[in-house]
Amino acid sequence: REGPETCNTYNMMKLSRQLFLTSGNVRYIDYYERAMYNHILSSQHPGHGGLVYFTPMRPGHYRVYSNPEKTFWCCVGSGIENHTKYGELIYAHSSNGLYVNLFVPSKVDWKDKGLALVQETTYPESEQSMLTLSLDQSQRFDINVRHPQWLADGEMIIEINGESIPSESQSGSYMRINRMWSDGDQIRVHLPMSTYGEYMPDGSPYMAILHGPLVMAAPTTTDHTEGLIADDSRMGQVSPGILYPRSAMPMLVIDDDRWMERVQRNSSQPLSLDISEILYPSDEGKELQLVPFYQVHDTRYILYWQTGTKEEVKHMREELAEKEGALMDMENQTIARVRPGQQQPESEHNFQGENTSTGVLMNQHWRQSTNWFSYDMNDPGREARVLRLIYYGGDANRHFHIYFNDNHLAEVRLDGSDENRFSERSYALPVWVVDGREDGIHTVRFEAVEGSTTGRIADVRILR
């Protein structure tokens, strides 16, 4: 539902810039280009200018944009800065060489060489760029043109003044051109793009489809896209619409390494791909088209696709539907959720406490205290009816109280009887306790009895 913050990529690009300037390693530019086009360029609405905090990766979900009158998240501050920085790192230089890193329409002046270079291009919507040199006098130096990592060895074509030059450049390197340059010389760079896929790094069967450097996405529906422009509420940056089951999302049939031959370019629209021949079920989503993610706004979308062979996808969908049923019910009943022991969820819910500690057990983060800790949880419609908690059931001799809006809700004694597993417990919320908060912000507080410790609490939800 949430996904990466724009601030994450903002900081990674700053780091990549520093690493490139100290090492000269072109792989940092390959990362920078992908981050710029696929995350940063996509993170501002082209109409009203709102900026994106989270970019959901879940198939069939959507993004929320800031409201300039009400919201100023961290990703608005860095987001405003992001879109002033497209001129960074297009070029670099050494003592006797100019480096063309990015294919962006621009002009650079290298005063020490008496050189001005103008780059004209509509890349990435075209596959070429023209560089024109203006020189005070003819001179010899290097021009190094980046051969992107996504382009196979030998496939970048360079023309100088209309004539192709031999190229042995390799993917993820620079093609070095050393010659006597003269005023008016032109370099045309051809960058033919192909379609390919990349799986998630954890080995799961989810794949993104890319075309050249661009991550391609499929807009799906504008239904249930509540809160596209955020209000000033806590967690207003999270898209509040219902989660669509992953089992209801189309999948991709990947039977062999030649699947991309069945993905067709749409001649009627630049950078649009037809994936109907590899969709499952074949009768669903025929109208889906892949376009660069930076063109997708105000809609649900699919970025990562679950994949399998023809034999696998049907069973995968059935198994996923069975597994997801209860989880989807829980998600769609959830008004607010905190995952204790994790920085972002806790800061979003105004964590407070004394004498607390955190840890990880059985892949679950948790928090406990010998005193107290609390969270503020947003319920704008005052719909909360159940507080649902997950504790570690192996904790013994734990005695603590739970308060909801300063009202005593429960006394809890843990005796370790649910050893080696986390246990779920639910507590009914009286209507008068919920309605007592006109702002809809509920405080959930855990307080240890003197001499004892709270349970190790791994999940806190308020449910409808």
Stockholm file with secondary structure:
# STOCKHOLM 1.0

chainA/1-464         REGPETCNTYNMMKLSRQLFLTSGNVRYIDYYERAMYNHILSSQHPGHGGLVYFTPMRPGHYRVYSNPEKTFWCCVGSGIENHTKYGELIYAHSSNGLYVNLFVPSKVDWKDKGLALVQETTYPESEQSMLTLSLDQSQRFDINVRHPQWLADGEMIIEINGESIPSESQSGSYMRINRMWSDGDQIRVHLPMSTYGEYMPDGSPYMAILHGPLVMAAPTTTDHTEGLIADDSRMGQVSPGILYPRSAMPMLVIDDDRWMERVQRNSSQPLSLDISEILYPSDEGKELQLVPFYQVHDTRYILYWQTGTKEEVKHMREELAEKEGALMDMENQTIARVRPGQQQPESEHNFQGENTSTGVLMNQHWRQSTNWFSYDMNDPGREARVLRLIYYGGDANRHFHIYFNDNHLAEVRLDGSDENRFSERSYALPVWVVDGREDGIHTVRFEAVEGSTTGRIADVRILR
#=GR chainA/1-464 SS CCCCBHHHHHHHHHHHHHHHHHHCCTHHHHHHHHHIIIIIGGGBCTTTCCBBSBCCCSTTBCCCBCCTTTCCCHHHHHHHHHTTCTTTTSEEECSSEEEECCCCSEEEEEGGGTEEEEEECCTTSSSEEEEEEEESSCEEEEEEEEECTTSCTTCCEEEETTEECCCCCCTTEEEEEEEEECTTCEEEEECCCCEEEEECTTCCSEEEEEETTEEEEEECCCTTCTTSBCCSSTTTTSCCSCCCCGGGSCEEECCSTTGGGGCEECTTSTTCEECGGGEESTTSCTTCEEEEGGGCCSSCEESEEEEECHHHHHHHHHHHHHHHHHHHHHHHHEEEEECTTCHHHHHHTTCEEEEEEEEEETTEEEEEEEEEEEEEEECTTCCCCEEEEEEETTCEEEEEEEEETTEEEEEEEEESTTTTSEEEEEEECCHHHHHTCTTCEEEEEEEECTTCCCCCEEEEEEEC
#=GC SS_cons         CCCCBHHHHHHHHHHHHHHHHHHCCTHHHHHHHHHIIIIIGGGBCTTTCCBBSBCCCSTTBCCCBCCTTTCCCHHHHHHHHHTTCTTTTSEEECSSEEEECCCCSEEEEEGGGTEEEEEECCTTSSSEEEEEEEESSCEEEEEEEEECTTSCTTCCEEEETTEECCCCCCTTEEEEEEEEECTTCEEEEECCCCEEEEECTTCCSEEEEEETTEEEEEECCCTTCTTSBCCSSTTTTSCCSCCCCGGGSCEEECCSTTGGGGCEECTTSTTCEECGGGEESTTSCTTCEEEEGGGCCSSCEESEEEEECHHHHHHHHHHHHHHHHHHHHHHHHEEEEECTTCHHHHHHTTCEEEEEEEEEETTEEEEEEEEEEEEEEECTTCCCCEEEEEEETTCEEEEEEEEETTEEEEEEEEESTTTTSEEEEEEECCHHHHHTCTTCEEEEEEEECTTCCCCCEEEEEEEC
//
